[in-house]
Every structure is written in C-alpha cells, then in structure tokens.
C-alpha cells in the first residue's frame, strides 16, 4: 500500500528472467531483432490507446524520470527556435516549461540537467483538488516572456504523485495549441487508465499531447522498469538525441534507421524490457488489465468512503486515481504533522502494514497507493484499526 511499485504479475517476472538469460541488447536491431519488433508494436499500441494517430511512435526506456527527460529533450529540439543540440544553450535565450506545483520532481531535475537553471520550470499553482490552474497559464507565459525567457511547452500530470490528481488536459491542450507550445503529459502513473473504457474519459485531452510518458510497472502489474515515451508524431522522437554513432547506426538519416531504437533513447545497452508486457498481453489479453485498473480505482473510492464514514479520519481529496491521502484526527481533534509522521513510522515498525506520507499545502498526510490486486477492503479496515492503536499511544 506504500510507494508506486506494484506486486508484479508472475508472467512478467518469468519474462524478465528469460530476457536476462537471452541478454540481447535491444537498442540496436541486429542485437535483438525480436525485442525491437515487440517494442515498436507496443509503443504503437500504447499510442493507439491514448488516441494518437497511426503516425505516432517512440521507444521504451528505463523509468519515468528518464522518460520525462527524454521527452523534454525532444521538446527543446522542436520548439527552442535554434539547434541547442549542436550549438549549445548559449545560442539562444533561456528556455522554460510551465508545470504545476504538484509536478514530479524529475521535471525540475530534467530542466536543470539541460542547463536551464532554477527558473527553467515555472510553477503554476493548483486548485483545491491539486489540479493545475489552467487559467493562470496565460499570465505565467506573459511574465516569462517579460523577463526574457522563451517558454517552449507545458508539462501536465496524469496523475500526480502526491494525490493522484489529473490536470485539466483539454484546457492545457487548447492553451498550447493557441501559443504553439509543446504539450507533454507525465502519465507515468495514470496513463494506464487508457486501457479501461470506463476510465479513459478521465484522460480526455491526452490525445492532443505531443508526448506522453507511461509506466506499465505501475498500473499494469509489470516488474520495474518499463516506460513508454510516445510521441504523437514519430519524427519528433529523433530530435532528443540527434547525433551520429556510425559504428552502431551507420551514420544515415535517423529516420532511415527507424528500427534502431537507440537513436531515440539514452540507453545503448538496454534490457529486453518490452518482452514482459508483450507476452503478458498475449497471455491474458487487454481485458484482464482493464479489469485490474478498474478494480484498483474502485478500491481507492471504497477506501475514501470508509475513511469519511469512520469519523476519526480526514480525506485530503476525493481520489481520481488509486492514490488516497488522509490524516488521523481522533474525535475530530487535529493531530500535528509530527504526530502524523510518527504514526506512519510506528505502523511500519510494527510490521503489519506499509504506507507512506506526503506533505500537502495544509500539512502532512498519510498516503496509500492501491496497486496490489490482493488487497481487500477488510485489509484496509485493519489498517485503520492499526493506525488507531498506534495513535492512541501518542495523545494529541
């Protein structure tokens, strides 16, 4: 119930073991032709679920942080207005992206690695549900231009790490379209909702994104790591790493060697990460994964209702995905942030449950991410009893 790492599907674990045995690098076609075919088809499949056209493309990479970094490199090459890859950052004005104050820390880390500095990620406030306030994008863009920064895009979350909030993707897409900005969606956690017809509507607007990052090792039961970087226009994938490595790729136009996925990712030696997802889909079909996603979101809704009915817990926000944040407040009395953190530590030390914490604008909250398909509502009731037991030893 803790962090965003799932209990993996056994088929995926076996596929990972076989991948290790084969030990084929999958960044260069001749080193792993079957792996390349699986990867290309998986990326197209993911793009299709997101609503992208057949011209979509991309690659698999090692985790959401690297995926977001790669997508932002592609955005820079497409929207900077100068060739930063060849000429360096000094060839143009300082660059920036707009993102919410709930954006994953890897986005701020990425812009710093690209040399944009502290102001390279312009923070947009969120509303009461921790969603980006799209109405503030226009003023943030104007202010950035006023101080001489060129904004190249907007990064939206679907969903955010702290609360599972999904930013207003349609409004952000409309804004990016009006101002010719790159629209990137960090869907590392929540893009898996696209596999469910019931919940795909929560991602409405994602089909207009220029790039999306999607982690099947979160809401698709896959062992870590496997991340899709999907571009609505496959040609943008080549802009992230526009250089020549003739001993691997022949020195041709990158698009002529579309079958070498290393042209589109940072990794040169890369695991056959697509095999576990490809084989699991072939064995179980999309329906099983859709049912799993729907069950996890339903479990989060049930847990939030249970917390509200209990009377001695407060829910931060109605869950939009499978993340639930809450505080223990016995008899309606507000316990301090330090006590909330201490409850979490003591629960973990007792060994029965594992949960984490997060800091929201009004304090520290206990936090669960419901990914394990074996967790029942009775388990969640038992978690609340455990928190009560621990909380009773702390006082107010």
C-alpha positions as CSV (number, residue, x, y, z in Angstrom):
1,X,0.0,0.0,0.0
2,X,3.1,2.2,0.0
3,X,5.0,3.6,-3.0
4,X,4.1,3.3,-6.6
5,X,5.7,0.0,-7.3
6,X,3.3,-2.9,-8.0
7,X,3.2,-6.5,-6.9
8,X,4.3,-7.9,-10.3
9,X,2.4,-10.3,-12.5
10,X,4.2,-13.7,-12.3
11,X,4.2,-14.0,-16.1
12,X,6.1,-10.7,-16.3
13,X,8.7,-11.9,-13.8
14,X,9.3,-15.1,-15.8
15,X,9.6,-13.0,-19.0
16,X,12.2,-10.8,-17.2
17,X,14.2,-13.9,-16.2
18,X,14.1,-15.1,-19.8
19,X,15.2,-11.6,-21.0
20,X,18.2,-11.8,-18.7
21,X,19.1,-15.3,-20.0
22,X,18.9,-14.1,-23.6
23,X,20.9,-11.0,-22.7
24,X,20.1,-9.3,-26.1
25,X,20.6,-5.5,-26.2
26,X,17.5,-4.0,-27.6
27,X,18.7,-0.6,-28.7
28,X,20.3,-1.9,-31.9
29,X,18.2,-4.1,-34.2
30,X,20.9,-6.6,-35.1
31,X,21.5,-7.3,-31.4
32,X,17.8,-8.0,-30.6
33,X,15.5,-8.1,-33.7
34,X,12.6,-9.8,-31.9
35,X,12.9,-7.3,-29.0
36,X,12.9,-4.4,-31.4
37,X,9.7,-5.7,-33.1
38,X,7.9,-6.1,-29.8
39,X,9.0,-2.7,-28.6
40,X,7.9,-0.9,-31.8
41,X,4.5,-2.6,-31.7
42,X,4.0,-2.0,-28.0
43,X,4.7,1.7,-28.5
44,X,2.2,1.9,-31.3
45,X,-0.4,0.0,-29.3
46,X,0.1,2.4,-26.4
47,X,-0.2,5.4,-28.7
48,X,-3.4,4.0,-30.1
49,X,-5.0,3.7,-26.7
50,X,-4.1,7.3,-26.0
51,X,-5.9,8.3,-29.1
52,X,-2.8,9.1,-31.2
53,X,-2.8,8.7,-35.0
54,X,-1.0,5.9,-36.8
55,X,1.9,8.2,-37.3
56,X,2.8,8.0,-33.6
57,X,6.0,6.4,-32.4
58,X,8.6,6.4,-29.7
59,X,10.5,3.9,-27.6
60,X,10.7,2.1,-24.3
61,X,13.1,3.4,-21.6
62,X,14.2,2.8,-18.0
63,X,11.7,4.7,-15.8
64,X,9.5,7.8,-15.8
65,X,12.3,10.1,-14.8
66,X,14.4,9.2,-17.8
67,X,11.2,9.2,-20.0
68,X,10.3,12.7,-19.0
69,X,13.9,13.9,-19.5
70,X,13.9,12.4,-23.0
71,X,10.6,13.9,-23.9
72,X,11.7,17.3,-22.8
73,X,14.9,17.0,-24.9
74,X,12.7,16.3,-27.9
75,X,10.5,19.3,-27.0
76,X,13.6,21.5,-26.8
77,X,14.8,20.5,-30.2
78,X,11.3,21.1,-31.7
79,X,10.4,24.4,-30.0
80,X,13.5,26.2,-28.9
81,X,13.9,28.1,-32.2
82,X,17.6,27.2,-32.5
83,X,19.6,24.0,-32.6
84,X,20.5,23.7,-28.9
85,X,21.9,20.2,-29.5
86,X,24.6,21.4,-31.9
87,X,25.1,25.0,-30.9
88,X,24.5,24.8,-27.1
89,X,22.2,26.8,-24.9
90,X,24.2,30.0,-25.4
91,X,22.9,30.2,-29.0
92,X,19.5,31.4,-27.9
93,X,17.5,32.8,-25.0
94,X,17.0,31.0,-21.7
95,X,14.3,28.3,-22.0
96,X,11.5,27.2,-19.7
97,X,8.4,25.0,-19.4
98,X,5.3,25.6,-17.4
99,X,4.3,23.0,-14.9
100,X,2.1,22.7,-11.7
101,X,3.4,22.9,-8.2
102,X,2.5,19.2,-7.9
103,X,4.7,18.1,-10.8
104,X,7.1,15.2,-10.1
105,X,10.5,16.4,-9.0
106,X,12.1,14.7,-12.1
107,X,10.8,17.5,-14.3
108,X,12.7,20.2,-12.3
109,X,15.7,17.9,-12.3
110,X,15.5,17.5,-16.1
111,X,15.4,21.2,-16.8
112,X,18.4,21.7,-14.6
113,X,20.3,18.9,-16.3
114,X,19.5,20.8,-19.6
115,X,21.2,23.9,-18.2
116,X,18.0,26.0,-17.8
117,X,18.6,26.7,-14.1
118,X,16.1,27.2,-11.2
119,X,13.7,29.3,-13.4
120,X,13.6,26.6,-16.1
121,X,10.4,25.1,-14.6
122,X,7.8,27.8,-14.0
123,X,5.5,26.6,-11.2
124,X,1.7,27.1,-11.8
125,X,-0.5,26.9,-8.6
126,X,-3.1,24.2,-8.2
127,X,-6.7,24.3,-7.2
128,X,-8.4,22.8,-4.2
129,X,-8.1,19.3,-5.8
130,X,-4.4,19.8,-6.6
131,X,-5.0,20.2,-10.3
132,X,-3.1,22.7,-12.3
133,X,-5.0,26.0,-12.7
134,X,-5.0,26.3,-16.5
135,X,-6.5,29.8,-16.2
136,X,-3.1,31.0,-14.8
137,X,-1.0,29.7,-17.8
138,X,-1.5,32.9,-19.8
139,X,-0.1,35.2,-17.2
140,X,2.8,32.9,-16.4
141,X,3.7,32.8,-20.1
142,X,3.5,36.6,-20.3
143,X,5.6,37.0,-17.2
144,X,8.3,34.6,-18.6
145,X,8.4,36.5,-21.9
146,X,8.7,39.8,-20.0
147,X,11.9,38.6,-18.2
148,X,13.4,37.3,-21.4
149,X,12.6,33.6,-21.1
150,X,11.3,31.5,-24.0
151,X,8.7,29.1,-22.8
152,X,8.7,26.1,-25.1
153,X,5.9,23.9,-23.6
154,X,3.6,22.9,-20.7
155,X,4.1,19.7,-18.6
156,X,0.8,18.3,-17.3
157,X,0.4,15.5,-14.7
158,X,-1.9,12.4,-15.2
159,X,-1.8,11.6,-12.4
160,X,0.3,13.5,-9.9
161,X,2.4,11.5,-7.4
162,X,1.2,13.1,-4.2
163,X,-2.6,12.9,-4.6
164,X,-3.2,11.2,-8.0
165,X,-4.8,14.3,-9.4
166,X,-5.1,14.6,-13.2
167,X,-4.6,18.1,-14.6
168,X,-7.2,19.6,-16.9
169,X,-5.7,18.2,-20.1
170,X,-8.2,19.6,-22.6
171,X,-7.7,23.2,-21.3
172,X,-4.0,22.8,-21.3
173,X,-4.0,21.3,-24.9
174,X,-6.1,24.3,-26.0
175,X,-3.6,26.7,-24.5
176,X,-0.6,25.0,-26.1
177,X,-2.3,25.0,-29.5
178,X,-3.0,28.7,-29.3
179,X,0.6,29.6,-28.4
180,X,2.4,26.9,-30.4
181,X,3.8,25.2,-27.3
182,X,4.8,21.6,-26.8
183,X,2.3,19.7,-24.7
184,X,3.8,17.0,-22.7
185,X,1.9,14.7,-20.3
186,X,3.7,12.9,-17.5
187,X,1.3,9.9,-17.4
188,X,3.9,7.7,-15.7
189,X,1.3,6.6,-13.2
190,X,-2.1,7.4,-14.7
191,X,-1.8,6.8,-18.5
192,X,-2.8,3.1,-17.8
193,X,-6.3,4.4,-17.4
194,X,-6.4,4.5,-21.2
195,X,-6.7,0.7,-21.3
196,X,-10.1,0.9,-19.5
197,X,-13.1,2.1,-21.5
198,X,-14.7,3.0,-18.2
199,X,-12.0,5.4,-17.0
200,X,-10.4,6.5,-20.3
201,X,-12.5,9.6,-20.2
202,X,-10.5,10.9,-17.2
203,X,-7.6,11.4,-19.7
204,X,-9.7,13.4,-22.2
205,X,-7.3,15.8,-24.0
206,X,-4.3,13.5,-23.7
207,X,-4.8,12.6,-27.4
208,X,-3.7,16.2,-28.2
209,X,-0.4,15.9,-26.4
210,X,2.9,16.0,-28.3
211,X,4.4,13.4,-26.0
212,X,3.3,11.2,-23.2
213,X,5.3,9.1,-20.7
214,X,3.6,5.9,-19.4
215,X,4.9,3.4,-16.8
216,X,3.4,-0.1,-17.1
217,X,5.4,-1.0,-14.0
218,X,2.8,1.0,-12.0
219,X,-0.8,0.3,-13.0
220,X,-0.1,-2.6,-15.3
221,X,1.4,-5.1,-12.9
222,X,4.8,-5.2,-14.7
223,X,8.1,-5.7,-12.8
224,X,10.2,-2.5,-12.9
225,X,11.4,-1.0,-15.2
226,X,9.4,-0.4,-18.3
227,X,8.4,3.1,-19.5
228,X,6.9,4.1,-22.8
229,X,7.8,7.5,-24.4
230,X,5.1,8.0,-27.0
231,X,5.1,10.9,-29.5
232,X,2.0,11.9,-31.5
233,X,4.4,12.4,-34.4
234,X,7.0,9.7,-34.5
235,X,9.5,12.0,-36.2
236,X,9.9,14.1,-33.0
237,X,11.4,11.0,-31.3
238,X,14.6,11.5,-33.3
239,X,15.2,15.1,-32.0
240,X,16.0,14.1,-28.5
241,X,19.4,12.6,-29.3
242,X,20.3,14.0,-32.7
243,X,23.9,12.7,-33.1
244,X,25.9,10.2,-35.1
245,X,27.3,6.9,-33.9
246,X,28.4,5.3,-37.1
247,X,29.7,2.2,-35.6
248,X,26.2,1.4,-34.4
249,X,23.8,3.1,-36.7
250,X,25.6,3.6,-40.0
251,X,25.6,7.4,-39.9
252,X,22.5,7.7,-42.0
253,X,19.4,9.9,-41.5
254,X,18.0,8.7,-38.2
255,X,14.6,8.1,-39.8
256,X,16.2,5.8,-42.3
257,X,17.2,3.6,-39.4
258,X,13.9,3.7,-37.5
259,X,14.4,0.0,-36.5
260,X,17.3,1.0,-34.2
261,X,15.6,2.3,-31.1
262,X,18.8,3.5,-29.5
263,X,18.6,6.5,-31.8
264,X,15.6,7.6,-29.7
265,X,16.7,6.8,-26.2
266,X,19.6,7.5,-23.9
267,X,20.5,3.8,-23.4
268,X,22.9,2.0,-25.7
269,X,22.7,-1.3,-23.9
270,X,19.1,-1.8,-23.0
271,X,17.2,-4.8,-21.5
272,X,14.5,-6.5,-23.5
273,X,12.0,-4.6,-21.4
274,X,9.2,-5.0,-23.9
275,X,9.0,-8.8,-23.6
276,X,7.3,-8.9,-20.2
277,X,4.4,-6.6,-21.3
278,X,4.1,-8.1,-24.8
279,X,4.0,-11.7,-23.5
280,X,1.6,-10.8,-20.7
281,X,-0.8,-9.1,-23.1
282,X,-0.7,-12.2,-25.4
283,X,-1.4,-14.5,-22.5
284,X,-4.1,-12.5,-20.7
285,X,-5.4,-10.0,-23.2
286,X,-6.2,-6.4,-22.7
287,X,-9.4,-7.2,-20.8
288,X,-7.6,-8.5,-17.8
289,X,-5.5,-5.4,-17.4
290,X,-8.6,-3.2,-17.9
291,X,-10.4,-5.1,-15.1
292,X,-7.4,-4.7,-12.8
293,X,-7.2,-0.9,-13.4
294,X,-10.9,-0.6,-12.7
295,X,-10.6,-2.7,-9.5
296,X,-7.8,-0.6,-8.1
297,X,-9.7,2.7,-8.8
298,X,-12.8,1.2,-7.2
299,X,-10.8,0.1,-4.2
300,X,-9.5,3.7,-3.7
301,X,-13.0,5.0,-3.9
302,X,-14.2,2.5,-1.3
303,X,-11.3,3.3,0.9
304,X,-12.0,7.1,0.8
305,X,-15.7,6.4,1.6
306,X,-14.5,4.2,4.5
307,X,-12.3,7.0,5.9
308,X,-15.1,9.5,5.6
309,X,-17.6,7.3,7.4
310,X,-15.1,6.5,10.2
311,X,-15.4,9.9,11.8
312,X,-11.8,10.0,13.1
313,X,-10.0,10.4,9.7
314,X,-10.0,13.2,7.1
315,X,-9.5,12.6,3.4
316,X,-7.4,15.2,1.6
317,X,-9.3,15.0,-1.7
318,X,-11.6,12.5,-3.4
319,X,-9.3,10.1,-5.2
320,X,-9.2,10.4,-9.0
321,X,-6.9,7.5,-9.5
322,X,-5.7,4.9,-7.0
323,X,-3.9,7.1,-4.5
324,X,-5.6,8.1,-1.2
325,X,-4.3,10.7,1.2
326,X,-5.7,11.1,4.7
327,X,-5.0,12.3,8.3
328,X,-5.8,10.6,11.6
329,X,-7.9,13.0,13.7
330,X,-9.4,11.2,16.7
331,X,-12.6,12.6,18.0
332,X,-12.3,15.4,15.5
333,X,-9.1,16.8,17.1
334,X,-6.4,17.8,14.7
335,X,-3.1,16.0,15.4
336,X,0.1,17.7,14.5
337,X,2.1,17.0,11.4
338,X,4.8,15.5,13.6
339,X,2.3,13.1,15.1
340,X,1.1,12.0,11.6
341,X,4.7,11.2,10.6
342,X,5.2,9.4,13.9
343,X,2.1,7.3,13.3
344,X,3.5,6.2,9.9
345,X,6.9,5.3,11.4
346,X,5.4,3.2,14.2
347,X,2.9,1.4,11.9
348,X,5.9,0.4,9.7
349,X,8.0,-0.7,12.7
350,X,5.1,-2.9,13.9
351,X,5.5,-4.8,10.6
352,X,1.8,-5.4,9.7
353,X,1.3,-2.6,7.1
354,X,3.4,-0.3,4.9
355,X,2.2,3.2,4.0
356,X,3.9,6.4,3.2
357,X,3.3,10.1,3.8
358,X,3.3,13.3,1.7
359,X,3.2,17.0,2.5
360,X,0.2,18.9,1.0
361,X,-0.5,22.6,1.4
362,X,-2.3,22.2,4.7
363,X,0.0,19.7,6.3
364,X,1.4,16.1,6.4
365,X,-0.9,13.3,5.2
366,X,-0.7,9.6,5.4
367,X,-0.8,8.1,1.8
368,X,-1.6,4.8,0.2
369,X,-1.2,3.7,-3.4
370,X,-3.5,0.8,-4.0
371,X,-1.7,-1.4,-6.6
372,X,-1.7,-4.9,-5.0
373,X,-4.6,-6.8,-6.5
374,X,-4.8,-9.0,-3.4
375,X,-5.6,-6.1,-1.0
376,X,-9.2,-6.2,0.2
377,X,-11.5,-3.8,1.9
378,X,-11.0,-5.9,5.1
379,X,-7.3,-5.2,4.8
380,X,-7.9,-1.5,4.6
381,X,-10.3,-1.7,7.7
382,X,-7.5,-3.4,9.5
383,X,-5.1,-0.7,8.5
384,X,-7.4,1.9,10.1
385,X,-7.5,-0.1,13.3
386,X,-3.7,-0.3,13.3
387,X,-3.5,3.4,13.0
388,X,-6.0,3.9,15.8
389,X,-4.0,1.6,18.0
390,X,-0.7,3.4,17.3
391,X,-2.4,6.8,17.6
392,X,-3.8,6.1,21.0
393,X,-0.3,5.8,22.3
394,X,0.7,9.3,21.1
395,X,-2.0,11.5,22.5
396,X,-2.8,14.7,20.7
